[in-house]
Amino acid sequence: MRIGPWGDIRQALESGEIDAISGMFYSEECDKSVDFSPPYSVIHHAIFVRRDGPAIETEEDLRGKEIIVMRGDIMHDYVRENGLNDKPVLADTQADALRLLSSGKHDCALVANLPGLYWARELELSNIVTVGPVLHHSDYCYAVMEGNAELQHHFGEGLATLGKTGAHKSIYDKWLGVLEPRGIPRATVLKYAAIAAVPLVLILAASLLWTPLVKKQVVNSAKRARSKEQHLDHLNRVLTAIRNVNRLIVAETNPKRLIERVCANLTETLGYYNAWIALTDETGAVTVTASSGFHDGFGVMRKRLERGEFSACMRRALTRNELVVVHDPPVECLDCPLSLEYASRAGLIARLVHGDRVYGVLTVSVPGIYAHDAEEQQLFSEVASDLAFALCKIEDTQALLFATSVINSSPAVAFVWESAEDWPVRYVSENVERLCGFTAKDFVSGAMPYANLVHPADLKRVAWEAASSSADRAAETVAHTPYRIVTQDGDVKWVECMTTIQRAEDGHAEAYCGILLDITDRKQIEHERDVLEEQLLQASEREQQRIGRDLHDGLGQYLTSIAFMSAAVSKRLGDKSLYEARTAAEIQQLANEAVRQSRLLAKGLCPVGIEEGDLKQGMLQLTRDTEAMFGISCYFECDETAVVHDSQNAIYLYRIAQESISNAVRHGRARNVELRLERKTNGIALTITDDGVGIPEKLETGEGMGIQIMKRRAKMIGAFLDIRRAAEGGTIVRCLLTANEGQMTRIGIK
């Protein structure tokens, strides 16, 4: 065990000189340098001033003031982060901070409230009081060196065990007595009584005369001493009740049990005579109530609350930030069935609010003479504030547990990754084991970095997608395409990853939150469908080529014969000057045109040279045939280095160009079409542009069969296909055949 100034102890933990600190306030900033156990207490901080010091009613009033804080304490960080004072006055302990303030130096001190009240009494600093609002709620935890997950786990397990066995109270009393208020020692009471009595005794001895005036003064002095002792005793009982409530807030997870036990604790120490709590939902309707210290009257009150019939004091409390004081309930609250049970006591009512959420009201009764005591009201407000904070935490915890239950029972696996090398895992849902065989502990402990789960062939692409999205400060998500993972058994699975980016204030990516879905079955179906589609396209291509050859070798030959025969008949009839010679000549022209058309069709169905890989020659012939068939201008430009070696790839590119030209003429009414084949750094690019009406921004009847077949052909050869409306009119079709032929990429239409 080591005892020392807080700043030295904190630095010793961060440097690894010590293993743990028995009590440290949790904050996100501190969590970056140390690890925390679950909280075993909730502490809030207050503003301490001298009774004759400056008026401080709000946090804003602290600006420009000389503020004392404990070095390295959470209030040290709070003052700087909120810009209250760039150079606060630093003390080594909270006691030193309050001594310094009491001595007349500086304006105020910001310390934890209960320890501050303890030290003020222990050191007899009677000239300082608390003022203004509660500044900050803090979870009080064990702190261990950053990364010491084993020790952190032991503390968490130990606290859970103490909570279940009930041993928490005895240990709390022994080691955290600084937070437990102490009664006023009888010696101190006798001291104050002696101080008040000595002057009277001296007067009596000097005058030897016992007058009614002296007797009255003695009686009044004794009454004041007893009154002060009673008030201090009452405050001590209230502080004891608050301490007990504080323990409940940390341990209880059920709202109904919490408010029932809070009411019981507030009254069992006799700090408050009775207490009741009503919780409301977001619509303002009462959902649950609890009470303590009443006879039978609260049953009537409960029914009225459930019907939405609120007393006047409760309605006022629900609409005000400050507490409501009812001096004489039997007179002021005629509509309240509990008013007669307050007798000569006053009522204090506070709204339970945390952030923007109102959780209900807390009501207690106190002796009327204490109702306006500043310290009394401050303590009661803190109880209400702590209780609201606890209800908020329970609500958040229940929501988190529900979400966790839903995720763990679903096929979706939730991850939180750090934006660091190999993507260390901060959190992963328990159902991750069903996905990959590794447990959540494997990931969170660092034994299994997420990068080790990603298939080596996909890792570079996944990293590039994350880095690209993170670099774009406007991006909120990572555009991941499906990738593969390798399970603990060595199996390969496909996953779809939907990821959002968590950014720091300066915009850089701090972490990633994502959901993983196993799409292995879907990818298998897609693969089988792709294989079938490829087989169908290849069969279709073979059938087209067969029909083309049949047109050229069969029908084309017959038509050629008819043309020759028609020419011969026309010549013989012409030699005889017969009228039928003209008709024969027309038949010859029609036959020649049929031959020409059949040859063009045959070339389109079975392009010459494409099978041998001569894509350039095929494209050039396509432009000539287009001009001959449709009577438009069709131009082809080719980069000499743009060579496609694979005949299947060449045929599919040819078909994409052929379909693009057909669409431009038939649907776009284009008069000019240009084809360009060129080499890019990442592959061969085919571009077809036209001057037609352009593809609509949104296709009314969906994609036509031609576009769908173009996309399928591009997908089969691992090409990227982009079809879009040109800015100046017409349509642009781009098809990029990547260097790694056969690798599937994204396909889209814009």
C-alpha positions in Angstrom: 0.0 0.0 0.0 1.3 3.5 -0.9 -0.1 6.8 0.3 0.9 10.1 -1.3 -0.3 13.2 -3.1 -2.9 12.4 -5.7 -0.8 13.7 -8.7 2.1 11.5 -7.7 -0.1 8.5 -7.2 -1.8 8.9 -10.5 1.5 9.3 -12.4 2.8 6.2 -10.6 -0.1 4.2 -11.9 0.3 5.4 -15.5 4.0 4.7 -15.4 3.5 1.2 -14.0 5.1 1.8 -10.6 2.0 0.7 -8.9 -0.7 -1.8 -9.9 -4.0 0.0 -8.9 -5.6 3.0 -7.2 -8.4 2.2 -4.7 -10.6 5.1 -5.8 -10.6 7.2 -8.9 -13.3 9.1 -10.7 -14.1 7.8 -14.2 -13.8 10.1 -17.2 -13.3 9.5 -20.9 -10.0 11.4 -20.8 -8.7 9.3 -17.9 -9.9 6.2 -19.6 -7.3 6.8 -22.4 -4.4 6.3 -19.9 -5.8 3.8 -17.3 -8.5 1.1 -17.2 -11.4 1.2 -14.7 -13.4 -1.4 -12.8 -17.2 -1.2 -12.6 -18.2 1.7 -10.2 -18.8 1.0 -6.6 -20.1 4.5 -5.7 -21.4 7.6 -7.5 -20.0 10.9 -6.4 -20.8 14.4 -7.4 -18.9 17.6 -7.0 -19.8 20.9 -5.4 -18.6 24.5 -5.2 -17.2 25.5 -1.7 -16.9 29.2 -0.8 -16.4 31.2 2.3 -19.5 32.6 3.9 -18.3 36.1 3.1 -17.1 35.1 -0.4 -18.3 36.1 -3.8 -21.9 35.1 -4.9 -21.8 32.0 -7.2 -25.2 30.7 -8.3 -24.4 29.2 -11.7 -21.4 27.5 -13.4 -21.0 30.6 -15.5 -20.3 32.6 -12.3 -17.1 30.6 -11.9 -15.5 32.3 -14.9 -12.9 34.8 -13.9 -12.7 33.5 -10.3 -9.7 32.1 -8.6 -10.5 28.4 -8.4 -8.8 25.8 -6.2 -8.7 22.1 -7.3 -6.8 19.0 -6.3 -3.9 18.4 -8.6 -4.8 15.7 -11.2 -8.3 15.4 -9.9 -11.3 15.1 -12.3 -12.2 18.7 -11.3 -8.7 19.7 -12.5 -9.7 18.4 -16.0 -13.2 19.8 -15.7 -12.1 23.3 -15.1 -9.7 23.2 -18.1 -12.0 21.4 -20.5 -14.9 23.8 -19.8 -12.7 26.9 -20.0 -13.5 28.1 -16.5 -9.9 29.0 -15.6 -6.7 28.3 -17.6 -4.5 28.3 -14.5 -6.5 27.0 -11.5 -4.8 26.9 -8.1 -3.5 23.4 -7.4 -3.6 21.6 -4.0 -2.2 18.1 -3.2 -5.3 16.9 -1.3 -9.0 17.9 -1.0 -8.3 18.8 2.7 -5.5 21.2 1.6 -7.8 22.8 -0.9 -10.4 23.5 1.7 -7.8 24.7 4.3 -6.5 27.1 1.6 -10.0 28.5 0.9 -10.8 28.8 4.6 -7.6 30.8 5.2 -9.0 33.6 3.1 -7.1 32.9 -0.1 -8.8 32.6 -3.5 -12.5 32.6 -4.3 -13.7 29.0 -4.3 -12.8 25.3 -4.3 -14.2 22.5 -6.5 -14.1 19.2 -4.7 -16.3 16.1 -4.2 -19.3 17.1 -2.1 -19.4 14.4 0.6 -15.7 14.2 1.2 -15.7 18.0 1.2 -18.4 18.2 3.9 -16.5 15.6 5.9 -13.2 17.5 5.8 -15.0 20.8 6.6 -16.3 19.3 9.8 -13.2 17.3 10.6 -11.0 20.3 10.3 -13.5 22.7 11.9 -13.6 24.9 8.9 -16.9 26.6 9.9 -16.5 29.6 7.6 -17.0 27.6 4.3 -20.3 26.4 2.7 -21.5 24.9 -0.6 -23.3 27.0 -3.1 -24.6 26.9 -6.7 -25.4 23.8 -8.8 -24.0 20.3 -8.7 -21.2 20.3 -11.2 -20.5 16.8 -12.2 -21.7 13.2 -11.5 -18.8 10.7 -11.4 -18.5 7.0 -11.1 -16.0 6.1 -8.4 -14.0 3.0 -9.4 -10.8 1.1 -9.0 -8.2 2.1 -11.6 -5.5 -0.2 -13.0 -2.7 0.3 -15.5 -3.8 0.6 -19.1 -4.1 -2.8 -20.7 -4.1 -4.8 -17.4 -7.3 -6.6 -18.3 -6.7 -9.5 -15.8 -6.5 -7.2 -12.8 -9.4 -5.2 -14.1 -11.4 -8.3 -14.4 -10.5 -9.4 -10.8 -11.8 -6.1 -9.4 -15.0 -6.4 -11.4 -15.6 -10.0 -10.3 -14.8 -9.1 -6.7 -17.2 -6.1 -6.6 -19.9 -8.4 -8.0 -19.3 -11.0 -5.3 -19.3 -8.4 -2.6 -22.6 -7.1 -3.9 -24.2 -10.5 -3.9 -22.9 -11.5 -0.4 -23.7 -8.2 1.3 -20.1 -7.7 2.4 -19.9 -4.4 0.5 -21.3 -2.4 3.5 -18.7 -3.5 6.0 -15.8 -3.0 3.6 -17.3 0.4 2.6 -17.5 1.5 6.2 -13.9 0.4 6.9 -12.0 1.7 3.9 -14.2 4.5 2.6 -15.1 6.1 5.9 -14.1 9.5 4.5 -17.4 9.4 2.7 -19.4 8.5 5.8 -20.7 11.4 7.9 -19.8 11.2 11.6 -21.9 12.3 14.5 -20.8 15.3 16.6 -18.6 14.0 19.5 -20.0 14.6 23.0 -16.7 16.3 23.9 -17.3 18.8 21.2 -20.8 19.4 22.4 -19.6 19.9 26.0 -16.9 22.2 24.6 -19.5 24.5 23.0 -21.7 24.3 26.1 -18.7 25.3 28.3 -17.9 28.2 25.9 -21.5 29.4 26.4 -21.7 28.7 30.1 -18.3 30.1 31.3 -19.1 33.8 30.8 -22.4 33.2 32.7 -20.6 31.5 35.6 -18.0 34.3 35.8 -20.8 36.9 35.9 -22.5 34.9 38.6 -19.4 34.6 40.7 -18.6 38.3 40.3 -22.0 39.6 41.2 -23.1 36.8 43.6 -26.6 37.6 42.5 -28.8 35.2 40.6 -31.2 37.5 38.8 -34.1 36.5 36.5 -32.2 38.1 33.5 -29.1 35.9 34.1 -31.3 32.8 34.5 -33.0 33.6 31.2 -29.7 34.0 29.4 -28.5 30.7 30.7 -31.7 28.9 29.5 -31.5 30.5 26.1 -27.8 29.6 25.7 -28.6 26.0 26.6 -31.5 25.9 24.1 -29.3 27.3 21.3 -26.6 24.6 22.1 -29.2 21.9 22.1 -30.8 23.2 18.9 -27.4 23.3 17.1 -26.7 19.8 18.4 -30.1 18.6 17.1 -29.6 20.2 13.7 -26.1 18.6 13.3 -27.5 15.3 14.4 -30.3 15.6 11.8 -27.8 16.5 9.1 -25.6 13.5 10.1 -28.7 11.2 9.8 -29.5 12.7 6.4 -25.9 12.1 5.2 -26.0 8.6 6.4 -29.2 8.1 4.4 -27.5 9.6 1.4 -24.6 7.3 1.8 -26.9 4.3 1.9 -28.8 5.6 -1.2 -25.5 6.0 -2.9 -24.7 2.3 -2.5 -28.1 1.4 -3.8 -27.6 3.5 -6.9 -24.5 1.5 -7.8 -25.9 -1.9 -7.1 -29.6 -1.9 -8.0 -30.7 -2.6 -11.6 -34.5 -2.6 -11.2 -36.3 0.8 -11.1 -39.1 -0.3 -8.8 -36.8 -2.0 -6.3 -34.5 1.0 -6.4 -37.2 3.5 -5.4 -38.7 1.2 -2.8 -35.3 0.8 -1.1 -34.4 4.5 -1.5 -37.6 5.4 0.3 -36.8 2.9 3.1 -33.3 4.1 3.5 -34.3 7.8 3.6 -36.6 7.1 6.6 -34.8 4.2 8.5 -32.1 6.5 9.7 -34.7 9.1 10.7 -33.0 11.6 8.5 -36.4 12.1 6.9 -39.7 11.3 8.6 -41.4 9.9 5.5 -40.7 9.8 1.8 -42.4 8.9 -1.4 -41.4 8.7 -5.1 -43.5 8.6 -8.2 -41.9 7.7 -11.6 -43.4 8.9 -14.8 -43.0 7.9 -18.5 -42.1 10.2 -21.3 -45.7 11.3 -21.6 -45.9 12.3 -18.0 -48.1 9.4 -16.8 -47.2 7.7 -13.5 -45.9 4.2 -14.0 -44.7 3.1 -10.5 -44.7 4.5 -7.0 -43.0 3.8 -3.7 -43.3 5.2 -0.1 -42.1 4.8 3.4 -43.0 6.3 6.8 -46.8 6.6 6.1 -49.6 4.8 7.8 -52.4 3.9 5.4 -52.7 7.2 3.6 -50.5 6.5 0.6 -52.8 3.9 -0.9 -55.3 6.7 -1.7 -52.4 8.8 -3.0 -51.2 6.0 -5.2 -54.6 5.6 -6.9 -54.9 9.3 -7.5 -51.4 9.3 -9.1 -52.3 6.4 -11.3 -55.4 8.3 -12.5 -53.2 11.3 -13.4 -54.6 13.4 -10.5 -51.5 15.3 -9.3 -51.4 17.5 -6.2 -50.6 21.2 -6.7 -47.1 20.8 -5.2 -46.3 17.9 -7.5 -47.5 19.9 -10.6 -45.2 22.8 -9.6 -42.2 20.5 -9.0 -42.6 18.8 -12.4 -42.3 22.2 -14.2 -39.4 23.7 -12.1 -35.7 23.0 -11.9 -35.4 24.1 -8.3 -37.0 22.2 -5.4 -40.4 23.1 -4.0 -40.8 23.8 -0.3 -44.3 23.3 1.3 -44.2 25.1 4.7 -47.5 23.9 6.1 -48.9 20.9 4.1 -52.3 20.7 6.0 -53.0 24.3 5.0 -51.2 24.6 1.6 -52.1 21.2 0.1 -55.7 20.7 0.8 -56.0 18.5 -2.3 -53.3 16.0 -1.0 -54.5 13.0 0.9 -51.1 12.9 2.7 -51.1 16.4 4.0 -52.4 15.5 7.5 -49.6 13.0 8.0 -47.0 15.8 7.8 -48.2 17.3 11.2 -45.9 20.2 12.0 -43.3 19.2 9.4 -42.6 20.8 6.1 -42.4 19.0 2.7 -39.5 19.1 0.2 -40.3 18.1 -3.4 -37.7 17.8 -6.2 -38.1 16.8 -9.8 -36.1 13.7 -10.9 -34.4 14.9 -14.1 -31.3 14.0 -15.9 -30.5 15.7 -19.2 -33.8 16.3 -20.9 -35.6 13.3 -19.4 -37.9 13.8 -16.4 -38.3 10.6 -14.4 -40.8 11.8 -11.8 -40.6 13.4 -8.3 -39.1 12.7 -4.9 -40.9 14.0 -1.8 -39.8 14.0 1.9 -40.8 15.6 5.1 -38.4 17.5 7.5 -38.8 19.6 10.6 -40.2 23.0 9.5 -37.2 24.9 11.0 -34.8 23.1 8.6 -36.9 23.5 5.4 -35.0 26.6 4.3 -31.6 25.6 5.5 -29.2 25.9 2.5 -27.3 22.8 3.5 -30.5 20.8 4.0 -31.8 21.8 0.5 -28.4 21.2 -1.1 -28.3 17.6 0.3 -31.8 16.9 -0.7 -31.3 18.2 -4.3 -28.2 16.0 -4.5 -30.2 12.9 -3.5 -32.8 13.7 -6.2 -30.0 14.4 -8.8 -28.2 11.1 -7.9 -31.5 9.1 -8.1 -32.3 10.6 -11.5 -28.8 9.7 -12.7 -29.3 6.1 -11.5 -32.6 5.8 -13.2 -31.0 7.0 -16.4 -28.2 4.5 -16.1 -30.8 1.7 -15.5 -32.8 2.8 -18.5 -29.6 2.9 -20.7 -28.5 -0.5 -19.3 -31.8 -2.1 -20.0 -31.8 -0.8 -23.5 -28.3 -2.0 -24.0 -29.1 -5.5 -22.6 -32.2 -5.7 -24.9 -30.1 -4.7 -27.9 -27.4 -7.1 -27.0 -30.0 -9.9 -26.6 -31.4 -9.1 -30.0 -28.0 -9.1 -31.6 -26.8 -12.3 -29.9 -29.9 -14.2 -31.1 -29.7 -12.8 -34.6 -27.4 -13.8 -37.5 -25.8 -10.3 -37.4 -22.5 -9.9 -35.5 -21.8 -6.5 -34.0 -18.2 -5.2 -33.9 -16.4 -2.1 -32.7 -12.9 -1.7 -34.2 -10.2 0.7 -33.3 -8.8 2.8 -36.1 -5.3 1.3 -35.7 -3.0 -1.2 -37.3 -4.7 -4.7 -37.6 -8.0 -3.1 -36.3 -8.0 -4.2 -32.6 -11.5 -5.1 -31.4 -13.0 -3.0 -28.6 -16.3 -4.9 -28.6 -17.9 -7.9 -30.3 -21.2 -9.6 -29.7 -21.2 -13.1 -28.2 -22.7 -14.7 -31.3 -19.4 -14.1 -33.1 -18.4 -17.7 -32.2 -21.2 -19.0 -34.4 -19.8 -17.1 -37.3 -16.1 -17.9 -37.1 -15.3 -20.2 -34.2 -13.4 -17.5 -32.3 -14.9 -16.2 -29.0 -15.6 -12.6 -28.1 -12.8 -12.9 -25.5 -10.3 -13.9 -28.2 -11.0 -10.6 -30.0 -11.3 -8.2 -27.1 -8.2 -9.5 -25.3 -6.1 -8.7 -28.4 -5.2 -12.4 -29.0 -7.1 -12.3 -32.3 -6.8 -9.0 -34.2 -9.6 -8.5 -36.7 -7.1 -8.3 -39.6 -6.1 -11.9 -39.0 -9.7 -12.9 -39.6 -9.9 -11.4 -43.1 -8.9 -13.6 -46.0 -5.3 -12.6 -47.1 -6.5 -12.2 -50.7 -9.1 -9.6 -49.7 -7.2 -7.9 -46.9 -5.6 -5.2 -49.1 -8.9 -4.3 -50.7 -10.7 -4.1 -47.3 -8.0 -1.9 -45.9 -8.1 0.4 -48.9 -11.9 0.8 -48.6 -11.6 1.7 -44.9 -8.8 4.1 -45.5 -10.5 5.8 -48.4 -13.8 6.4 -46.6 -11.9 7.5 -43.4 -9.9 10.1 -45.4 -13.1 11.7 -46.7 -14.1 13.8 -43.7 -17.7 14.0 -45.0 -18.1 10.2 -45.1 -20.1 8.6 -42.3 -19.9 5.0 -43.5 -17.3 2.7 -45.1 -18.2 1.5 -48.6 -17.2 -2.2 -48.1 -17.9 -4.7 -50.8 -18.4 -8.3 -49.6 -15.2 -10.0 -48.6 -14.1 -13.4 -47.2 -13.0 -14.4 -43.7 -11.2 -17.5 -42.6 -12.8 -19.3 -39.6 -11.0 -21.0 -36.8 -11.5 -24.4 -38.6 -9.9 -23.0 -41.8 -13.2 -22.7 -43.6 -13.8 -19.7 -45.9 -17.0 -17.6 -45.5 -18.3 -14.6 -47.3 -19.5 -11.7 -45.2 -21.3 -8.4 -45.9 -20.0 -5.6 -43.6 -22.1 -2.5 -42.9 -19.8 0.0 -41.1 -20.1 3.5 -39.7 -17.2 5.8 -38.8 -16.8 7.3 -35.3 -14.8 10.6 -35.7 -13.0 12.8 -33.2 -13.6 16.5 -32.9 -10.9 17.2 -35.5 -12.6 14.8 -38.0 -10.1 11.9 -38.0 -11.5 8.4 -37.6 -11.2 7.0 -34.1 -13.2 3.8 -34.4 -15.5 1.8 -36.6 -18.9 0.3 -35.6 -20.2 -2.4 -37.9 -22.5 -5.4 -38.4 -21.3 -8.6 -40.2 -23.7 -10.9 -42.0 -22.8 -14.3 -43.2 -23.7 -14.3 -46.9 -21.9 -17.5 -47.9 -25.1 -19.3 -49.0 -26.1 -16.3 -51.0 -22.7 -16.1 -52.7 -22.9 -19.8 -53.5 -26.3 -19.3 -55.1 -24.9 -16.2 -57.0 -21.9 -18.3 -58.2 -24.2 -21.1 -59.4 -26.4 -18.5 -61.2 -23.3 -16.8 -62.7 -22.0 -20.2 -64.0 -25.5 -20.9 -65.5 -25.7 -17.5 -67.1 -22.2 -17.9 -68.5 -23.2 -21.2 -70.0 -26.4 -19.7 -71.4 -24.4 -16.8 -72.9 -21.8 -19.1 -74.4 -24.6 -21.3 -75.8 -26.3 -18.3 -77.2 -23.0 -17.1 -78.8 -22.5 -20.5 -80.4 -26.0 -20.5 -81.7 -25.6 -17.0 -83.2 -22.4 -18.1 -84.9 -24.1 -21.2 -86.3 -26.9 -19.2 -87.6 -24.4 -16.7 -89.1 -22.6 -19.5 -90.8 -25.8 -21.0 -92.1 -26.9 -17.6 -93.5 -23.5 -17.2 -95.2 -23.1 -20.8 -96.5 -26.7 -21.7 -97.0 -29.2 -19.0 -97.6 -26.6 -16.6 -98.8 -25.5 -19.1 -101.5 -29.1 -19.6 -102.7 -29.7 -15.9 -102.9 -26.5 -15.5 -104.8 -27.6 -18.2 -107.3 -31.0 -16.5 -107.7 -29.2 -13.2 -108.4 -27.1 -14.8 -111.1 -30.1 -16.5 -112.7 -32.1 -13.3 -112.6 -29.3 -11.5 -114.3 -29.1 -14.1 -117.1 -32.9 -14.1 -117.6 -32.9 -10.3 -117.7 -30.1 -10.3 -120.3 -32.0 -12.8 -122.6 -35.2 -11.0 -122.3 -33.5 -7.7 -123.0 -31.9 -9.1 -126.2 -35.4 -9.9 -127.4 -36.7 -6.5 -126.4 -39.4 -8.0 -124.4 -41.3 -6.0 -121.7 -40.6 -8.7 -119.0 -36.9 -7.8 -119.2 -37.6 -4.8 -116.9 -39.3 -7.0 -114.3 -36.4 -9.5 -114.4 -33.9 -6.7 -113.8 -35.9 -5.6 -110.7 -35.8 -9.2 -109.4 -32.1 -9.2 -109.9 -31.7 -6.0 -107.8 -33.8 -7.4 -105.0 -31.8 -10.6 -105.0 -28.5 -8.7 -104.8 -29.9 -6.6 -101.9 -31.0 -9.8 -100.1 -27.5 -11.2 -100.6 -26.0 -8.0 -99.2 -28.3 -8.0 -96.2 -27.7 -11.7 -95.5 -24.0 -11.1 -95.5 -24.3 -8.2 -93.0 -26.5 -10.4 -90.8 -24.0 -13.2 -91.0 -21.1 -10.9 -90.1 -23.0 -9.6 -87.1 -23.9 -13.0 -85.9 -20.5 -14.5 -86.6 -17.9 -11.6 -86.8 -14.9 -12.4 -88.8 -11.6 -12.6 -87.0 -13.0 -12.2 -83.4 -12.5 -15.8 -82.6 -8.8 -15.5 -83.5 -8.5 -12.5 -81.1 -8.5 -9.7 -83.7 -10.9 -7.4 -81.9 -9.7 -4.3 -83.8 -10.6 -5.8 -87.2 -13.9 -6.9 -85.9 -14.7 -3.4 -84.5 -13.7 -1.8 -87.8 -15.9 -4.1 -89.7 -18.7 -3.4 -87.3 -18.6 0.3 -87.9 -18.6 -0.3 -91.7 -21.5 -2.6 -91.5 -23.4 -0.1 -89.2 -22.9 2.7 -91.8 -24.1 0.4 -94.6 -27.1 -1.0 -92.7 -28.4 2.1 -90.9 -27.0 4.9 -93.1 -25.4 6.8 -90.2 -21.8 7.9 -89.5 -19.9 5.4 -87.3 -16.3 6.0 -86.5 -13.7 3.7 -84.8 -10.5 4.8 -83.1 -8.0 2.3 -81.6 -4.9 2.5 -79.5 -2.2 0.2 -81.0 -1.4 -1.1 -77.5 -5.0 -2.0 -76.8 -4.8 -5.8 -77.4 -7.2 -8.3 -76.0 -5.7 -11.8 -76.1 -8.5 -13.8 -74.8 -11.0 -14.6 -77.6 -14.0 -15.0 -75.1 -13.3 -11.5 -73.7 -12.9 -10.1 -77.2 -16.3 -11.6 -78.3 -18.1 -10.2 -75.2 -16.6 -6.7 -75.8 -17.7 -6.9 -79.4 -21.2 -7.8 -78.4 -21.3 -4.9 -75.9 -20.3 -2.5 -78.6 -22.8 -4.1 -81.0 -25.7 -3.8 -78.5 -24.7 -0.2 -77.7 -24.8 0.8 -81.4 -28.2 -0.9 -81.8 -29.6 1.0 -78.8 -28.2 4.3 -80.1 -29.8 3.9 -83.5 -33.1 2.2 -82.5 -33.9 4.0 -79.3 -31.6 7.1 -79.2 -32.1 8.1 -82.9 -28.4 8.8 -83.1 -26.9 10.1 -86.4 -23.3 9.8 -85.2 -21.6 7.0 -83.2 -18.0 6.8 -82.1 -16.1 3.7 -80.8 -12.8 4.0 -79.0 -10.6 1.2 -77.8 -7.6 2.2 -75.6 -5.2 1.0 -73.0 -5.5 2.4 -69.4 -3.2 1.9 -66.4 -5.6 -0.7 -65.0 -6.8 -2.4 -68.2 -8.4 -2.1 -71.6 -11.2 0.5 -72.0 -14.0 0.4 -74.6 -16.0 3.6 -75.0 -19.1 4.1 -77.2 -20.6 7.6 -77.5 -23.5 8.8 -79.6 -25.4 12.1 -80.3 -28.9 10.7 -79.8 -31.6 11.7 -77.3 -29.7 10.0 -74.5 -30.6 7.3 -72.0 -33.3 8.5 -69.5 -32.2 9.5 -66.0 -34.7 6.9 -64.7 -35.9 4.1 -66.8 -39.8 4.0 -66.6 -40.1 0.3 -67.3 -36.8 -0.8 -65.8 -33.7 -2.0 -67.6 -34.4 -3.6 -71.0 -33.1 -7.0 -72.0 -30.3 -5.5 -74.0 -28.8 -3.6 -71.1 -29.2 -6.6 -68.8 -27.4 -8.8 -71.3 -24.6 -6.2 -71.6 -24.2 -6.2 -67.8 -24.1 -10.0 -67.7 -21.5 -10.1 -70.4 -19.3 -7.5 -68.5 -19.7 -9.4 -65.3 -18.6 -12.7 -66.9 -15.3 -11.2 -67.9 -14.7 -9.2 -64.7 -15.3 -5.9 -66.4 -16.7 -2.6 -65.0 -19.6 -1.3 -67.0 -20.9 2.2 -66.8 -23.9 3.6 -68.8 -24.8 7.2 -68.3 -26.4 10.2 -70.0 -23.8 12.6 -71.5 -23.8 16.2 -70.2 -24.0 17.6 -73.7 -26.6 15.0 -74.9 -26.5 11.5 -76.1 -25.3 8.4 -74.2 -21.8 7.2 -73.1 -21.1 3.5 -72.5 -17.8 2.7 -70.8 -16.5 -0.9 -70.3 -13.2 -1.4 -68.5 -11.7 -4.8 -68.8 -9.3 -5.0 -65.8 -5.8 -6.3 -66.0 -6.8 -9.3 -63.8 -9.3 -10.9 -66.3 -12.0 -13.0 -64.7 -12.0 -11.1 -61.3 -15.5 -10.0 -60.5 -15.9 -6.3 -59.8 -18.9 -4.0 -59.2 -21.4 -3.4 -61.9 -23.8 -0.5 -62.0 -25.9 1.7 -64.1 -26.2 5.5 -63.5 
